[in-house]
Amino acid sequence: MKPNQNNTTKSVKYSVRLELLISVFLVAATLAVYLQVMHHDFIILDDPSYVYENQQVRQGLTLDGLKWAFTATIVSNWHPITWLSHMLDCQIYGMHPGHHLFVNVIFHMLNTLLLFGLFNKMTKDIWQSGFIAALFAIHPLHVESVAWISERKDVLSAFFGMLTIWGYIRYTEHPNMKRYLSMGIFFALSLMSKPMLVTLPFVLLLLDYWPLNRFRKLGSQNSKSKFLFFKLVYEKLPLVILSIASSVMTILAQRGAMADLNALPFVDRLSNAAVSYVTYIGKMIWPFRLAAGYPHPLKEPLFHVAATTFLLILMTWLVFKLRRQCPYLIVGWLWYLGTLFPAIGLVQVGLQGMADRYTYIPLIGLFIMVSWGGTDLSLHFRNGKRVVSIIAMIFLLFFGSTAWYQTRYWANGIKLFEHAIRVTNNNYVAHYDLGLELSSRQKHDDAIKQFAKALHIDSTFIPALKALRTIRVYKGEIDQAIKISQIIVEIEPENKQARLNLDKLLGLKRN
């Protein structure tokens, strides 16, 4: 064997061993944070609808269940693949919540390994690729997506999204219809798990710029390089059509849950979006006071809106100016902005202003900026690589221990919502959810106190009024239940069901 061939063989063996070592570390780190979920319980937030009170899901995989999965739009979503995964869990594990949660951990682990493999394949930078995968694996903002059974849709959608990117890389190496079709199938499966990744075609275009460098490669082969951008966009048109179809299905499924523009004007939504973009970055750096949902502020202070808008514009301008020297910065930044856009609140669904689960994929963009930016920065200082390596290890220990601690709050609903109340202000939704948890445990007097606290913050919060009325009826306190029903009718005078419920209670009193 020639010396050069021998050196090449040794280099390949070293790379394979290093990849294996990093993969083992990623698996071990993920398990160290999340293995505790095996002892966790169901929570009242969505888990009843997704699993333990859903008769179609509880029956496991059946022909009727398969039909139902592709037609159901309950919990304001159309995600048949997610339903099928829950059915399979029930088929195998029954109603053991820890096993359902461990499946989430498995998907999160696979997503971590795929992320590492994807960027290592595209960039050949094994340490940077390993670092972004490690951050993804153990960052505290990702706890909600993994430690909540109902967020199976998040890790499942990301899994198929990663496979879509993997298929795209293979397609760019040897473009053909077979590879494009397989990529499209993975993308469709991702959208049918959760429509969060409707902007993935945009991400693929970013990857064309860096690290795939298809703009340069194709431009050098094509004299009409000025049309290259449109060629790359056209190439993704079938994927865009899938995104549009998924968006239409989502809008149809979420019609009843969308906030009215009169209740939440578009200007207020834009203000919350600007503040949220920056707040998520702050929580990425300093991941404390994390909660299961943050109440919508409705009206952001003008100073906050102005400051965060300025920071977003400034950051966008900086990464654009540095796009040639540091292409990873603009790719990472636009990845973050683009993949978070569907959940930033311009189309408001639910009562939250922000939610940790929305950062599951978007944070990868920021991790790219930190990982490759830190490496480039280290080259400008003496012993820079060593210093950056030590800092990276400290951050991983910090995030890992914080994520482990944050996961503990998801052990059951009472711990979760009591924590949310402690770390947020005026969180009437958390008081309401805690009341539901207490009520499900037959602690009705404690539940009444929580519903009362929720109504003290927002006296028009209909779900808390309905829950309070249900307990009053259960306890035989019909007069109290009638008063609550009268309040509901005053708030929603056009609600026929509210009037019908009031009439039934009045009938009970007369009898």
C-alpha positions as a Python dict, from the first residue, in 0.01 Angstrom:
ca = {
    (1, 'M'): (0, 0, 0),
    (2, 'K'): (131, 348, -93),
    (3, 'P'): (199, 601, 191),
    (4, 'N'): (-79, 835, 74),
    (5, 'Q'): (-330, 551, 59),
    (6, 'N'): (-223, 437, 406),
    (7, 'N'): (-270, 790, 546),
    (8, 'T'): (-610, 815, 381),
    (9, 'T'): (-720, 482, 529),
    (10, 'K'): (-606, 591, 876),
    (11, 'S'): (-789, 923, 836),
    (12, 'V'): (-1111, 748, 736),
    (13, 'K'): (-1088, 508, 1029),
    (14, 'Y'): (-1025, 796, 1267),
    (15, 'S'): (-1326, 986, 1131),
    (16, 'V'): (-1552, 682, 1165),
    (17, 'R'): (-1439, 624, 1524),
    (18, 'L'): (-1488, 990, 1608),
    (19, 'E'): (-1837, 991, 1455),
    (20, 'L'): (-1923, 682, 1656),
    (21, 'L'): (-1786, 835, 1976),
    (22, 'I'): (-1985, 1157, 1926),
    (23, 'S'): (-2300, 956, 1847),
    (24, 'V'): (-2260, 755, 2168),
    (25, 'F'): (-2215, 1079, 2361),
    (26, 'L'): (-2532, 1226, 2207),
    (27, 'V'): (-2735, 918, 2298),
    (28, 'A'): (-2597, 912, 2651),
    (29, 'A'): (-2662, 1286, 2702),
    (30, 'T'): (-3020, 1253, 2578),
    (31, 'L'): (-3091, 959, 2808),
    (32, 'A'): (-2926, 1134, 3104),
    (33, 'V'): (-3173, 1421, 3072),
    (34, 'Y'): (-3488, 1235, 2968),
    (35, 'L'): (-3480, 881, 3105),
    (36, 'Q'): (-3671, 1009, 3409),
    (37, 'V'): (-3988, 1045, 3199),
    (38, 'M'): (-4040, 671, 3237),
    (39, 'H'): (-4188, 754, 3579),
    (40, 'H'): (-4401, 1049, 3466),
    (41, 'D'): (-4779, 1062, 3444),
    (42, 'F'): (-5036, 1188, 3196),
    (43, 'I'): (-5130, 1555, 3235),
    (44, 'I'): (-5470, 1714, 3184),
    (45, 'L'): (-5340, 1944, 2909),
    (46, 'D'): (-5437, 1774, 2578),
    (47, 'D'): (-5336, 1423, 2693),
    (48, 'P'): (-5702, 1322, 2746),
    (49, 'S'): (-5790, 1420, 2388),
    (50, 'Y'): (-5478, 1265, 2241),
    (51, 'V'): (-5466, 942, 2439),
    (52, 'Y'): (-5644, 831, 2751),
    (53, 'E'): (-5997, 965, 2684),
    (54, 'N'): (-5983, 912, 2309),
    (55, 'Q'): (-6163, 585, 2234),
    (56, 'Q'): (-6031, 565, 1877),
    (57, 'V'): (-5673, 593, 2000),
    (58, 'R'): (-5718, 362, 2299),
    (59, 'Q'): (-5833, 79, 2072),
    (60, 'G'): (-5495, 71, 1900),
    (61, 'L'): (-5448, 24, 1527),
    (62, 'T'): (-5777, -72, 1362),
    (63, 'L'): (-5928, -20, 1019),
    (64, 'D'): (-6186, 220, 1164),
    (65, 'G'): (-5909, 398, 1349),
    (66, 'L'): (-5711, 436, 1027),
    (67, 'K'): (-6009, 598, 855),
    (68, 'W'): (-6070, 822, 1155),
    (69, 'A'): (-5705, 934, 1170),
    (70, 'F'): (-5720, 1072, 816),
    (71, 'T'): (-6051, 1252, 864),
    (72, 'A'): (-6043, 1377, 1225),
    (73, 'T'): (-5975, 1742, 1300),
    (74, 'I'): (-6017, 1738, 1678),
    (75, 'V'): (-5777, 1945, 1894),
    (76, 'S'): (-5776, 2188, 1601),
    (77, 'N'): (-5530, 1989, 1392),
    (78, 'W'): (-5518, 1753, 1098),
    (79, 'H'): (-5226, 1521, 1168),
    (80, 'P'): (-5309, 1160, 1078),
    (81, 'I'): (-4954, 1028, 1123),
    (82, 'T'): (-4950, 1156, 1480),
    (83, 'W'): (-5278, 981, 1553),
    (84, 'L'): (-5144, 656, 1411),
    (85, 'S'): (-4832, 679, 1628),
    (86, 'H'): (-5045, 722, 1942),
    (87, 'M'): (-5262, 429, 1837),
    (88, 'L'): (-4952, 214, 1794),
    (89, 'D'): (-4835, 312, 2143),
    (90, 'C'): (-5168, 207, 2291),
    (91, 'Q'): (-5152, -117, 2094),
    (92, 'I'): (-4809, -199, 2240),
    (93, 'Y'): (-4797, -28, 2581),
    (94, 'G'): (-5159, 21, 2679),
    (95, 'M'): (-5213, 315, 2914),
    (96, 'H'): (-4863, 330, 3065),
    (97, 'P'): (-4766, 699, 3027),
    (98, 'G'): (-4395, 641, 3088),
    (99, 'H'): (-4371, 413, 2786),
    (100, 'H'): (-4554, 663, 2565),
    (101, 'L'): (-4310, 930, 2679),
    (102, 'F'): (-4009, 710, 2617),
    (103, 'V'): (-4116, 682, 2253),
    (104, 'N'): (-4092, 1064, 2242),
    (105, 'V'): (-3739, 1032, 2381),
    (106, 'I'): (-3649, 776, 2112),
    (107, 'F'): (-3767, 1012, 1837),
    (108, 'H'): (-3579, 1302, 1996),
    (109, 'M'): (-3266, 1085, 2007),
    (110, 'L'): (-3306, 993, 1641),
    (111, 'N'): (-3358, 1358, 1549),
    (112, 'T'): (-3036, 1444, 1733),
    (113, 'L'): (-2836, 1178, 1550),
    (114, 'L'): (-2987, 1277, 1216),
    (115, 'L'): (-2901, 1641, 1277),
    (116, 'F'): (-2542, 1546, 1354),
    (117, 'G'): (-2521, 1326, 1045),
    (118, 'L'): (-2679, 1587, 818),
    (119, 'F'): (-2443, 1869, 902),
    (120, 'N'): (-2139, 1644, 920),
    (121, 'K'): (-2223, 1518, 571),
    (122, 'M'): (-2284, 1867, 431),
    (123, 'T'): (-1993, 2052, 596),
    (124, 'K'): (-1736, 1784, 688),
    (125, 'D'): (-1694, 1982, 1012),
    (126, 'I'): (-1742, 1704, 1263),
    (127, 'W'): (-1693, 1904, 1585),
    (128, 'Q'): (-1926, 2188, 1490),
    (129, 'S'): (-2186, 1935, 1372),
    (130, 'G'): (-2152, 1744, 1698),
    (131, 'F'): (-2192, 2063, 1901),
    (132, 'I'): (-2516, 2177, 1735),
    (133, 'A'): (-2654, 1824, 1778),
    (134, 'A'): (-2556, 1825, 2147),
    (135, 'L'): (-2725, 2163, 2198),
    (136, 'F'): (-3034, 2030, 2023),
    (137, 'A'): (-3034, 1716, 2239),
    (138, 'I'): (-3017, 1881, 2581),
    (139, 'H'): (-3137, 2239, 2552),
    (140, 'P'): (-3403, 2317, 2816),
    (141, 'L'): (-3635, 2484, 2564),
    (142, 'H'): (-3681, 2142, 2403),
    (143, 'V'): (-3808, 1976, 2719),
    (144, 'E'): (-4171, 2060, 2643),
    (145, 'S'): (-4154, 1886, 2304),
    (146, 'V'): (-4010, 1568, 2454),
    (147, 'A'): (-4159, 1539, 2804),
    (148, 'W'): (-4520, 1602, 2699),
    (149, 'I'): (-4705, 1307, 2545),
    (150, 'S'): (-4928, 1533, 2337),
    (151, 'E'): (-4624, 1685, 2168),
    (152, 'R'): (-4546, 1359, 1993),
    (153, 'K'): (-4642, 1557, 1686),
    (154, 'D'): (-4339, 1783, 1736),
    (155, 'V'): (-4070, 1515, 1753),
    (156, 'L'): (-4243, 1308, 1484),
    (157, 'S'): (-4270, 1600, 1242),
    (158, 'A'): (-3905, 1688, 1304),
    (159, 'F'): (-3802, 1325, 1243),
    (160, 'F'): (-3959, 1320, 897),
    (161, 'G'): (-3831, 1673, 838),
    (162, 'M'): (-3474, 1557, 904),
    (163, 'L'): (-3528, 1266, 665),
    (164, 'T'): (-3655, 1516, 408),
    (165, 'I'): (-3332, 1712, 435),
    (166, 'W'): (-3133, 1389, 413),
    (167, 'G'): (-3325, 1296, 99),
    (168, 'Y'): (-3258, 1642, -43),
    (169, 'I'): (-2884, 1606, 11),
    (170, 'R'): (-2891, 1275, -176),
    (171, 'Y'): (-3096, 1438, -452),
    (172, 'T'): (-2843, 1722, -493),
    (173, 'E'): (-2562, 1465, -528),
    (174, 'H'): (-2739, 1276, -809),
    (175, 'P'): (-3064, 1448, -916),
    (176, 'N'): (-3329, 1202, -1033),
    (177, 'M'): (-3702, 1155, -995),
    (178, 'K'): (-3674, 858, -758),
    (179, 'R'): (-3474, 1056, -502),
    (180, 'Y'): (-3696, 1361, -540),
    (181, 'L'): (-4007, 1147, -487),
    (182, 'S'): (-3867, 986, -170),
    (183, 'M'): (-3784, 1333, -37),
    (184, 'G'): (-4138, 1449, -115),
    (185, 'I'): (-4289, 1150, 68),
    (186, 'F'): (-4087, 1227, 381),
    (187, 'F'): (-4196, 1590, 362),
    (188, 'A'): (-4562, 1489, 330),
    (189, 'L'): (-4525, 1262, 635),
    (190, 'S'): (-4371, 1552, 828),
    (191, 'L'): (-4661, 1782, 743),
    (192, 'M'): (-4911, 1508, 833),
    (193, 'S'): (-4747, 1482, 1174),
    (194, 'K'): (-4756, 1857, 1244),
    (195, 'P'): (-4770, 2145, 994),
    (196, 'M'): (-4488, 2335, 1167),
    (197, 'L'): (-4242, 2267, 885),
    (198, 'V'): (-4440, 2429, 604),
    (199, 'T'): (-4138, 2657, 553),
    (200, 'L'): (-3897, 2365, 495),
    (201, 'P'): (-3866, 2438, 119),
    (202, 'F'): (-3727, 2778, 226),
    (203, 'V'): (-3478, 2598, 455),
    (204, 'L'): (-3365, 2381, 164),
    (205, 'L'): (-3301, 2698, -38),
    (206, 'L'): (-3089, 2829, 249),
    (207, 'L'): (-2889, 2506, 250),
    (208, 'D'): (-2834, 2555, -122),
    (209, 'Y'): (-2653, 2876, -32),
    (210, 'W'): (-2457, 2719, 255),
    (211, 'P'): (-2324, 2461, 318),
    (212, 'L'): (-2420, 2286, -9),
    (213, 'N'): (-2292, 2586, -212),
    (214, 'R'): (-2520, 2502, -503),
    (215, 'F'): (-2535, 2866, -606),
    (216, 'R'): (-2163, 2855, -689),
    (217, 'K'): (-2152, 2501, -824),
    (218, 'L'): (-2445, 2541, -1060),
    (219, 'G'): (-2351, 2898, -1144),
    (220, 'S'): (-2009, 2791, -1265),
    (221, 'Q'): (-2173, 2539, -1499),
    (222, 'N'): (-2440, 2773, -1630),
    (223, 'S'): (-2361, 3088, -1827),
    (224, 'K'): (-2704, 3221, -1739),
    (225, 'S'): (-2624, 3222, -1368),
    (226, 'K'): (-2849, 3520, -1305),
    (227, 'F'): (-3142, 3280, -1347),
    (228, 'L'): (-2995, 3030, -1102),
    (229, 'F'): (-3197, 3151, -803),
    (230, 'F'): (-3524, 3106, -992),
    (231, 'K'): (-3410, 2761, -1107),
    (232, 'L'): (-3349, 2653, -747),
    (233, 'V'): (-3685, 2797, -640),
    (234, 'Y'): (-3864, 2622, -926),
    (235, 'E'): (-3697, 2296, -825),
    (236, 'K'): (-3881, 2315, -491),
    (237, 'L'): (-4220, 2404, -634),
    (238, 'P'): (-4377, 2058, -569),
    (239, 'L'): (-4273, 2087, -204),
    (240, 'V'): (-4424, 2436, -187),
    (241, 'I'): (-4751, 2293, -320),
    (242, 'L'): (-4745, 2037, -36),
    (243, 'S'): (-4689, 2322, 211),
    (244, 'I'): (-4983, 2516, 71),
    (245, 'A'): (-5208, 2210, 89),
    (246, 'S'): (-5103, 2148, 449),
    (247, 'S'): (-5165, 2513, 537),
    (248, 'V'): (-5516, 2497, 391),
    (249, 'M'): (-5593, 2180, 589),
    (250, 'T'): (-5460, 2344, 905),
    (251, 'I'): (-5669, 2658, 857),
    (252, 'L'): (-5981, 2447, 805),
    (253, 'A'): (-5904, 2241, 1117),
    (254, 'Q'): (-5829, 2547, 1330),
    (255, 'R'): (-6118, 2771, 1229),
    (256, 'G'): (-6290, 2738, 1564),
    (257, 'A'): (-5970, 2798, 1762),
    (258, 'M'): (-5841, 3105, 1576),
    (259, 'A'): (-5860, 3435, 1759),
    (260, 'D'): (-6081, 3696, 1594),
    (261, 'L'): (-5911, 4011, 1465),
    (262, 'N'): (-6154, 4216, 1673),
    (263, 'A'): (-6044, 4035, 1988),
    (264, 'L'): (-5675, 4051, 1898),
    (265, 'P'): (-5595, 4316, 1632),
    (266, 'F'): (-5322, 4246, 1378),
    (267, 'V'): (-5105, 4530, 1510),
    (268, 'D'): (-5099, 4363, 1852),
    (269, 'R'): (-5009, 4033, 1690),
    (270, 'L'): (-4718, 4195, 1506),
    (271, 'S'): (-4600, 4354, 1830),
    (272, 'N'): (-4608, 4023, 2015),
    (273, 'A'): (-4429, 3853, 1724),
    (274, 'A'): (-4139, 4101, 1734),
    (275, 'V'): (-4101, 4071, 2110),
    (276, 'S'): (-4132, 3691, 2099),
    (277, 'Y'): (-3856, 3652, 1837),
    (278, 'V'): (-3612, 3828, 2070),
    (279, 'T'): (-3749, 3673, 2390),
    (280, 'Y'): (-3692, 3322, 2254),
    (281, 'I'): (-3328, 3415, 2191),
    (282, 'G'): (-3300, 3537, 2549),
    (283, 'K'): (-3447, 3210, 2675),
    (284, 'M'): (-3204, 3016, 2459),
    (285, 'I'): (-2913, 3191, 2630),
    (286, 'W'): (-3062, 3196, 2980),
    (287, 'P'): (-3321, 2915, 2997),
    (288, 'F'): (-3487, 2986, 3329),
    (289, 'R'): (-3846, 3064, 3428),
    (290, 'L'): (-3967, 2828, 3158),
    (291, 'A'): (-4337, 2744, 3170),
    (292, 'A'): (-4597, 2530, 2997),
    (293, 'G'): (-4733, 2822, 2798),
    (294, 'Y'): (-4698, 3196, 2853),
    (295, 'P'): (-5014, 3410, 2867),
    (296, 'H'): (-5061, 3643, 2573),
    (297, 'P'): (-4975, 4001, 2678),
    (298, 'L'): (-5241, 4144, 2437),
    (299, 'K'): (-5074, 4487, 2446),
    (300, 'E'): (-4694, 4494, 2444),
    (301, 'P'): (-4528, 4810, 2586),
    (302, 'L'): (-4427, 5040, 2300),
    (303, 'F'): (-4066, 5051, 2419),
    (304, 'H'): (-4039, 4670, 2406),
    (305, 'V'): (-4180, 4661, 2054),
    (306, 'A'): (-3949, 4936, 1931),
    (307, 'A'): (-3638, 4787, 2094),
    (308, 'T'): (-3697, 4432, 1973),
    (309, 'T'): (-3787, 4548, 1621),
    (310, 'F'): (-3465, 4748, 1608),
    (311, 'L'): (-3262, 4446, 1725),
    (312, 'L'): (-3422, 4221, 1463),
    (313, 'I'): (-3352, 4470, 1184),
    (314, 'L'): (-2996, 4529, 1307),
    (315, 'M'): (-2922, 4157, 1325),
    (316, 'T'): (-3065, 4097, 980),
    (317, 'W'): (-2853, 4380, 839),
    (318, 'L'): (-2536, 4248, 1006),
    (319, 'V'): (-2571, 3891, 882),
    (320, 'F'): (-2646, 4023, 533),
    (321, 'K'): (-2328, 4234, 538),
    (322, 'L'): (-2126, 3930, 651),
    (323, 'R'): (-2289, 3684, 410),
    (324, 'R'): (-1972, 3632, 202),
    (325, 'Q'): (-1721, 3598, 486),
    (326, 'C'): (-1955, 3404, 717),
    (327, 'P'): (-2239, 3252, 510),
    (328, 'Y'): (-2348, 3035, 803),
    (329, 'L'): (-2464, 3348, 988),
    (330, 'I'): (-2727, 3450, 736),
    (331, 'V'): (-2835, 3087, 688),
    (332, 'G'): (-2870, 3031, 1062),
    (333, 'W'): (-3051, 3359, 1119),
    (334, 'L'): (-3298, 3313, 834),
    (335, 'W'): (-3348, 2949, 941),
    (336, 'Y'): (-3451, 3078, 1285),
    (337, 'L'): (-3681, 3352, 1152),
    (338, 'G'): (-3835, 3136, 881),
    (339, 'T'): (-3907, 2815, 1071),
    (340, 'L'): (-4050, 3004, 1369),
    (341, 'F'): (-4274, 3219, 1149),
    (342, 'P'): (-4571, 2973, 1133),
    (343, 'A'): (-4593, 2975, 1515),
    (344, 'I'): (-4505, 3336, 1590),
    (345, 'G'): (-4869, 3435, 1644),
    (346, 'L'): (-4971, 3629, 1334),
    (347, 'V'): (-5240, 3363, 1300),
    (348, 'Q'): (-5330, 3329, 1667),
    (349, 'V'): (-5445, 2985, 1781),
    (350, 'G'): (-5492, 2925, 2151),
    (351, 'L'): (-5435, 3155, 2446),
    (352, 'Q'): (-5054, 3157, 2464),
    (353, 'G'): (-4828, 3440, 2358),
    (354, 'M'): (-4531, 3206, 2336),
    (355, 'A'): (-4457, 2836, 2389),
    (356, 'D'): (-4125, 2655, 2432),
    (357, 'R'): (-4231, 2379, 2192),
    (358, 'Y'): (-4232, 2622, 1901),
    (359, 'T'): (-3850, 2647, 1921),
    (360, 'Y'): (-3784, 2276, 1858),
    (361, 'I'): (-3666, 2323, 1498),
    (362, 'P'): (-3604, 2703, 1486),
    (363, 'L'): (-3327, 2694, 1748),
    (364, 'I'): (-3114, 2487, 1510),
    (365, 'G'): (-3057, 2809, 1316),
    (366, 'L'): (-2918, 2986, 1621),
    (367, 'F'): (-2709, 2680, 1709),
    (368, 'I'): (-2552, 2697, 1361),
    (369, 'M'): (-2455, 3060, 1419),
    (370, 'V'): (-2305, 2986, 1760),
    (371, 'S'): (-2117, 2671, 1656),
    (372, 'W'): (-1951, 2789, 1337),
    (373, 'G'): (-1921, 3146, 1463),
    (374, 'G'): (-1741, 3031, 1777),
    (375, 'T'): (-1501, 2823, 1570),
    (376, 'D'): (-1419, 3115, 1340),
    (377, 'L'): (-1377, 3346, 1638),
    (378, 'S'): (-1130, 3107, 1802),
    (379, 'L'): (-894, 3142, 1505),
    (380, 'H'): (-828, 3507, 1594),
    (381, 'F'): (-690, 3439, 1942),
    (382, 'R'): (-398, 3255, 2087),
    (383, 'N'): (-515, 2922, 2230),
    (384, 'G'): (-856, 3020, 2093),
    (385, 'K'): (-959, 2664, 2008),
    (386, 'R'): (-883, 2543, 2358),
    (387, 'V'): (-1073, 2831, 2518),
    (388, 'V'): (-1374, 2782, 2289),
    (389, 'S'): (-1373, 2407, 2361),
    (390, 'I'): (-1379, 2469, 2737),
    (391, 'I'): (-1660, 2723, 2701),
    (392, 'A'): (-1855, 2476, 2486),
    (393, 'M'): (-1821, 2205, 2752),
    (394, 'I'): (-1936, 2445, 3023),
    (395, 'F'): (-2241, 2540, 2819),
    (396, 'L'): (-2331, 2175, 2757),
    (397, 'L'): (-2307, 2098, 3129),
    (398, 'F'): (-2514, 2406, 3210),
    (399, 'F'): (-2787, 2332, 2955),
    (400, 'G'): (-2793, 1960, 3033),
    (401, 'S'): (-2835, 2006, 3408),
    (402, 'T'): (-3098, 2278, 3356),
    (403, 'A'): (-3290, 2057, 3111),
    (404, 'W'): (-3279, 1765, 3355),
    (405, 'Y'): (-3425, 1987, 3625),
    (406, 'Q'): (-3688, 2133, 3392),
    (407, 'T'): (-3798, 1783, 3291),
    (408, 'R'): (-3883, 1710, 3655),
    (409, 'Y'): (-4167, 1964, 3643),
    (410, 'W'): (-4338, 1754, 3376),
    (411, 'A'): (-4375, 1458, 3614),
    (412, 'N'): (-4743, 1542, 3663),
    (413, 'G'): (-4989, 1824, 3601),
    (414, 'I'): (-4986, 1963, 3953),
    (415, 'K'): (-4608, 2012, 3957),
    (416, 'L'): (-4617, 2152, 3605),
    (417, 'F'): (-4887, 2415, 3655),
    (418, 'E'): (-4776, 2516, 4004),
    (419, 'H'): (-4435, 2586, 3853),
    (420, 'A'): (-4593, 2782, 3565),
    (421, 'I'): (-4782, 2998, 3815),
    (422, 'R'): (-4459, 3067, 4007),
    (423, 'V'): (-4252, 3174, 3707),
    (424, 'T'): (-4512, 3377, 3513),
    (425, 'N'): (-4738, 3669, 3597),
    (426, 'N'): (-5117, 3670, 3580),
    (427, 'N'): (-5121, 3326, 3421),
    (428, 'Y'): (-5493, 3260, 3437),
    (429, 'V'): (-5458, 2965, 3198),
    (430, 'A'): (-5215, 2791, 3436),
    (431, 'H'): (-5457, 2846, 3727),
    (432, 'Y'): (-5734, 2697, 3515),
    (433, 'D'): (-5523, 2395, 3412),
    (434, 'L'): (-5419, 2339, 3774),
    (435, 'G'): (-5786, 2349, 3871),
    (436, 'L'): (-5863, 2080, 3613),
    (437, 'E'): (-5581, 1862, 3748),
    (438, 'L'): (-5707, 1900, 4103),
    (439, 'S'): (-6065, 1832, 3997),
    (440, 'S'): (-5958, 1513, 3818),
    (441, 'R'): (-5813, 1400, 4151),
    (442, 'Q'): (-6145, 1474, 4328),
    (443, 'K'): (-5993, 1775, 4510),
    (444, 'H'): (-6290, 1993, 4420),
    (445, 'D'): (-6250, 2260, 4687),
    (446, 'D'): (-5889, 2321, 4585),
    (447, 'A'): (-5996, 2324, 4221),
    (448, 'I'): (-6262, 2590, 4296),
    (449, 'K'): (-5990, 2813, 4443),
    (450, 'Q'): (-5780, 2784, 4127),
    (451, 'F'): (-6075, 2858, 3897),
    (452, 'A'): (-6157, 3159, 4117),
    (453, 'K'): (-5797, 3284, 4082),
    (454, 'A'): (-5816, 3245, 3705),
    (455, 'L'): (-6139, 3447, 3698),
    (456, 'H'): (-5990, 3710, 3927),
    (457, 'I'): (-5729, 3772, 3655),
    (458, 'D'): (-5976, 3746, 3366),
    (459, 'S'): (-6341, 3751, 3469),
    (460, 'T'): (-6456, 3668, 3113),
    (461, 'F'): (-6252, 3348, 3079),
    (462, 'I'): (-6529, 3112, 2968),
    (463, 'P'): (-6347, 2776, 3019),
    (464, 'A'): (-6291, 2858, 3390),
    (465, 'L'): (-6656, 2962, 3430),
    (466, 'K'): (-6773, 2637, 3272),
    (467, 'A'): (-6540, 2427, 3487),
    (468, 'L'): (-6654, 2608, 3800),
    (469, 'R'): (-7019, 2556, 3704),
    (470, 'T'): (-6957, 2183, 3652),
    (471, 'I'): (-6815, 2146, 4003),
    (472, 'R'): (-7103, 2346, 4155),
    (473, 'V'): (-7352, 2113, 3986),
    (474, 'Y'): (-7155, 1807, 4100),
    (475, 'K'): (-7168, 1934, 4459),
    (476, 'G'): (-7542, 2005, 4430),
    (477, 'E'): (-7495, 2384, 4456),
    (478, 'I'): (-7752, 2466, 4188),
    (479, 'D'): (-7802, 2831, 4285),
    (480, 'Q'): (-7430, 2896, 4245),
    (481, 'A'): (-7429, 2710, 3911),
    (482, 'I'): (-7723, 2923, 3789),
    (483, 'K'): (-7537, 3245, 3874),
    (484, 'I'): (-7234, 3123, 3679),
    (485, 'S'): (-7451, 3029, 3380),
    (486, 'Q'): (-7609, 3374, 3385),
    (487, 'I'): (-7261, 3530, 3369),
    (488, 'I'): (-7174, 3309, 3071),
    (489, 'V'): (-7492, 3418, 2891),
    (490, 'E'): (-7407, 3783, 2958),
    (491, 'I'): (-7061, 3736, 2810),
    (492, 'E'): (-7184, 3531, 2512),
    (493, 'P'): (-7544, 3643, 2445),
    (494, 'E'): (-7544, 3476, 2100),
    (495, 'N'): (-7440, 3138, 2239),
    (496, 'K'): (-7748, 2915, 2213),
    (497, 'Q'): (-7585, 2633, 2411),
    (498, 'A'): (-7515, 2872, 2700),
    (499, 'R'): (-7884, 2967, 2716),
    (500, 'L'): (-7987, 2602, 2693),
    (501, 'N'): (-7759, 2513, 2986),
    (502, 'L'): (-7907, 2796, 3192),
    (503, 'D'): (-8261, 2674, 3116),
    (504, 'K'): (-8167, 2320, 3226),
    (505, 'L'): (-8030, 2449, 3558),
    (506, 'L'): (-8341, 2658, 3616),
    (507, 'G'): (-8548, 2348, 3548),
    (508, 'L'): (-8343, 2151, 3802),
    (509, 'K'): (-8406, 2418, 4063),
    (510, 'R'): (-8782, 2415, 4001),
    (511, 'N'): (-8790, 2036, 4035),
}
